[in-house]
Every structure is written in C-alpha cells, then in structure tokens.
C-alpha cells in the first residue's frame, strides 16, 4: 500500500515548519514507520544544515533533471531518510517545481510516510506540494501576521482541493491567547507546541531532548496523526487539542500576577 504524504505548510517564514517536519518525522520513525522528509523550500532550503548533513545530491538537482531520486536519499538522525535542498540562487533558478510530483510518487511507494517541508508565501512552488499531499498540517506562531498568513495558506489549499488536517501553534507560552487564535481558524487546532529554548539546539528534539516539553508535544502529535495517516481517521471540529498545562508551569517566575487576565492557554483549557 502506498505511503501517506503530508505537507507541512505555513504562510510566514520562520514559524517552525522545518522543525515540525523533522520532529514529527523522527517521532513517527521511533514508532517503527519508515519516514522520508523532503525539503521542498526551494528558495530557502535549511533541512540539511539543521541536521548537519552533507548530502551528495539535492532535491534541486533532481528537479533540474541532473540526479535521480535514489542518489539524493540521505540518512539522518534517528533512522530518518531525507532529501535536502540547496541554498544557491543558481540551484533555485534551475529547479522545476512541477517535477516534484514524480519525486513524491517515487517516495510514497517506498516509505510509510512522506513529509514535505514547504517554503513561505503563496507561490507556485508552495502550491505544488499542497496539491500533492494526502493531508496538510499548517504551522503558525502566535504572531498575528503568522496566523493571518496561515489562514491564507489554508484558503489556497482549499482552492486547489487540498485537505487541511489542522494547524499547530508553535512557540507558545502561558500568555498565548489560544482561544483567540483558534477562532480565526476554520480548521482544527491539532496541538499547541510550547516554547522551550533551554531544551537543546540540536534537532530532532524528540531524540536529543526527549524529556523536554516540546519533545513531548511532538510525540503526542505523532501519535494523534498515526490514526489519520494509517487508519483513515479525520480530525473534525471536535478534535481535542494536544496541550498540557504542565508544559507552561515553569515559563517565568513573574507570570503569576497575569494568570487571571492573560487570556492565554490556561484560561482556555482550565
């Protein structure tokens, strides 16, 4: 049976799409699924540097007709397989996003899950992986602009008949107004990922800091999506958002005065 293709998307750069793809992939790999992660951010590829990889071939070379898919498969931490991209403008200019369809078709026949990491914005190169996916997970931070751009990405996905599974709020704190953000979304809120800068600078977090709150959140997200990927389950409006109050208890010592009025996560889920 062909594998499940999930595109990780979001309208704004720097919200954690690559981090989400890497950690979701590593968590699923730990659950004994074979996972491939593709860096389809053709303009700002950073999957390779994030994992300190030195691949022999890149996705850009495949899309330029200069390499086979098999030549670009690269071993990554935790047993992941990744296809990194390149960061040069020359490689970007030569890459044809339309050829991504063939790449993903090849990978879905060889892996249980294929995760596509996308770029920011609403360009053609972003629309292609949205249309190729069986399901789309959107990533945003609490920033108003990021939330608005994520909603726009969902609208684009709907126009090309993409299936939005839901969104995650990345880098949340106890002051994040989850209720307000959720009200702006016409799709499920899958998870609230805590900001945990002290955990580790080495990715994947789920391998290098497995006891951290952030790793716990990604592991729970992987478990929740397992049913969607492999049993045909579908998140709906009544989906239970992955969130644990204990993730935020040690945020900062001076938060106590603002708990009652913050409108943040505790106000929504307590």
C-alpha positions in Angstrom: 0.0 0.0 0.0 1.3 3.5 -0.9 2.5 5.7 1.9 0.8 8.8 3.3 2.0 12.2 2.0 1.7 15.0 4.5 2.7 18.6 3.6 3.9 20.8 6.4 3.0 24.4 5.4 2.5 27.9 6.7 2.3 31.3 5.1 5.1 33.0 7.0 8.8 32.1 7.2 10.5 31.2 10.4 7.4 29.7 12.2 9.0 26.3 12.5 7.8 24.3 9.5 11.2 22.5 9.1 11.4 21.9 12.9 7.9 20.4 12.8 8.7 18.2 9.8 11.9 16.9 11.4 10.4 16.2 14.8 7.2 14.7 13.5 9.2 12.5 11.2 11.6 11.4 13.9 8.7 10.6 16.3 7.0 8.5 13.6 10.3 6.8 12.9 10.5 5.8 16.5 7.1 4.3 16.2 8.6 1.9 13.6 7.3 3.7 10.5 9.7 4.3 7.6 9.7 8.1 7.1 11.1 10.4 4.4 11.4 14.1 4.7 11.7 16.3 1.6 13.0 19.9 1.8 10.7 21.5 -0.8 11.5 25.0 0.4 13.3 25.7 -2.9 14.2 29.3 -2.1 15.4 28.9 1.5 16.3 25.2 2.0 17.6 24.6 5.5 16.8 21.0 6.3 20.4 19.8 5.6 22.1 22.5 7.7 19.6 21.9 10.5 20.6 18.3 10.7 24.3 18.9 9.9 24.1 16.8 6.8 26.4 16.9 3.7 24.3 15.2 1.0 25.8 14.0 -2.2 22.8 15.2 -4.3 20.0 17.6 -3.6 16.3 17.9 -4.4 17.2 20.9 -6.6 19.4 18.6 -8.8 16.5 16.1 -9.1 14.2 18.9 -10.1 16.7 20.2 -12.6 17.0 16.7 -14.2 20.6 16.3 -13.0 20.1 13.5 -10.5 17.9 10.5 -9.7 15.8 10.4 -6.5 17.8 7.4 -5.2 21.0 9.4 -5.4 19.7 12.2 -3.1 18.4 9.9 -0.3 20.4 10.9 2.8 20.5 9.1 6.2 19.6 11.4 9.1 19.5 11.0 12.9 17.0 8.5 14.3 16.8 6.5 11.1 15.1 9.2 9.1 15.7 9.5 5.4 15.8 13.0 4.0 16.2 14.7 0.6 17.8 18.1 1.4 17.8 21.1 -0.9 20.4 23.7 -1.9 20.7 27.3 -0.9 22.2 28.8 -4.0 20.3 31.1 -6.3 21.6 29.1 -9.3 20.1 25.9 -8.0 16.8 27.7 -7.3 16.7 29.0 -10.9 17.3 25.6 -12.4 14.7 23.7 -10.3 11.4 22.9 -11.8 8.7 22.6 -9.1 6.4 20.6 -11.4 8.8 17.7 -11.3 8.2 17.3 -7.5 5.1 15.2 -8.4 7.4 12.4 -9.8 9.7 12.7 -6.7 6.8 12.3 -4.3 5.2 9.4 -6.3 8.5 7.5 -6.1 8.9 8.1 -2.3 5.2 7.2 -1.4 5.8 3.8 -3.0 8.9 3.2 -0.8 8.0 4.8 2.6 5.2 4.7 5.1 5.1 8.5 5.5 6.5 11.2 3.2 6.7 14.7 4.9 7.1 17.6 2.6 8.6 20.8 4.2 7.5 23.8 2.2 8.6 27.4 1.8 6.7 30.5 2.9 4.2 32.6 0.8 1.6 31.7 -1.8 3.8 31.0 -4.8 3.5 28.2 -7.4 6.3 26.3 -5.7 4.3 26.3 -2.4 1.0 25.4 -4.2 2.5 22.3 -5.8 3.2 20.4 -2.5 -0.1 21.5 -1.2 -1.8 19.8 -4.1 0.3 16.6 -3.9 -0.5 15.9 -0.2 -3.0 13.5 1.2 -3.2 15.9 4.1 -1.8 19.3 5.1 -0.6 20.3 8.6 -0.3 24.1 9.0 2.2 25.7 11.3 2.0 29.1 12.9 3.4 31.0 15.8 1.2 33.2 18.0 2.2 36.3 16.0 -0.8 38.0 14.4 0.9 38.2 10.9 1.8 34.5 11.1 -1.7 33.5 12.0 -3.2 35.6 9.2 -0.8 34.1 6.6 -1.6 30.6 7.8 -5.3 31.2 7.2 -4.4 32.4 3.7 -2.4 29.3 3.1 -5.5 27.2 4.1 -7.6 29.2 1.7 -5.1 28.4 -1.1 -5.1 24.8 -0.2 -8.9 24.7 -0.4 -8.8 26.3 -3.8 -6.6 23.5 -5.2 -8.7 20.8 -3.5 -6.0 20.2 -0.8 -7.1 18.6 2.5 -6.1 20.6 5.6 -5.9 18.3 8.6 -5.5 21.2 11.0 -2.9 23.6 12.5 -0.4 23.7 15.3 0.6 26.8 17.2 4.4 26.7 17.6 6.5 28.5 20.3 3.5 29.1 22.6 3.9 30.5 26.1 1.4 30.7 29.0 0.4 34.1 27.6 -0.5 32.8 24.2 -4.2 33.6 23.6 -5.1 30.2 22.1 -8.8 30.9 22.1 -8.4 34.0 20.0 -6.2 32.2 17.5 -8.4 29.2 17.3 -11.4 31.5 16.5 -9.6 32.7 13.3 -9.3 29.2 12.0 -11.9 27.2 10.1 -10.0 24.0 10.7 -9.0 22.0 13.8 -6.3 23.2 16.1 -4.2 20.0 16.4 -1.6 21.0 19.0 0.0 23.8 21.0 3.7 23.4 21.0 5.5 25.0 24.0 8.4 27.4 23.5 11.3 25.6 25.3 14.6 27.3 24.3 16.5 25.6 27.1 15.8 22.1 25.7 18.5 21.7 23.1 19.9 23.4 20.0 20.3 20.0 18.3 17.5 18.6 16.2 15.5 16.5 16.3 14.4 17.5 19.8 12.5 14.2 20.2 15.8 12.4 20.1 18.2 14.9 21.7 15.9 16.2 24.5 13.2 13.6 24.7 12.2 14.6 28.3 11.5 18.2 27.2 8.0 19.7 27.0 8.5 20.4 23.3 9.5 16.8 22.5 6.5 15.6 24.5 4.2 17.7 22.4 5.7 16.5 19.1 5.5 12.9 20.2 1.8 13.3 21.1 1.2 14.9 17.8 2.7 12.0 16.0 0.5 9.6 18.0 -2.6 11.6 17.1 -1.7 11.7 13.4 -1.0 8.0 13.3 -4.7 7.2 13.1 -5.1 9.8 10.3 -2.2 8.5 8.3 -2.9 4.8 8.6 -6.5 4.2 9.7 -8.4 6.8 7.7 -9.4 8.9 10.7 -10.2 12.5 10.1 -9.8 15.4 12.5 -13.0 17.3 12.9 -14.3 20.4 14.7 -14.4 18.5 18.0 -10.8 17.3 17.9 -9.1 17.5 21.3 -6.2 19.9 21.0 -2.9 18.5 22.3 -1.9 20.6 25.2 -0.6 20.0 28.7 -0.8 22.8 31.3 2.4 21.4 33.0 4.4 22.4 29.9 3.9 26.0 30.9 4.3 25.9 34.7 8.0 26.9 34.7 7.7 29.5 32.0 8.8 32.5 34.1 8.5 33.2 37.8 6.9 36.6 37.4 3.9 35.3 35.4 1.7 34.8 38.5 0.2 38.3 38.5 -1.0 37.9 34.9 -2.5 34.5 35.0 -6.1 35.5 35.6 -6.2 38.2 32.9 -3.8 36.9 30.4 -6.5 35.2 28.2 -3.8 32.6 27.5 -3.7 28.9 27.4 -4.8 28.3 31.0 -7.9 30.5 30.5 -9.0 28.3 27.6 -8.3 24.8 28.9 -8.9 25.1 32.6 
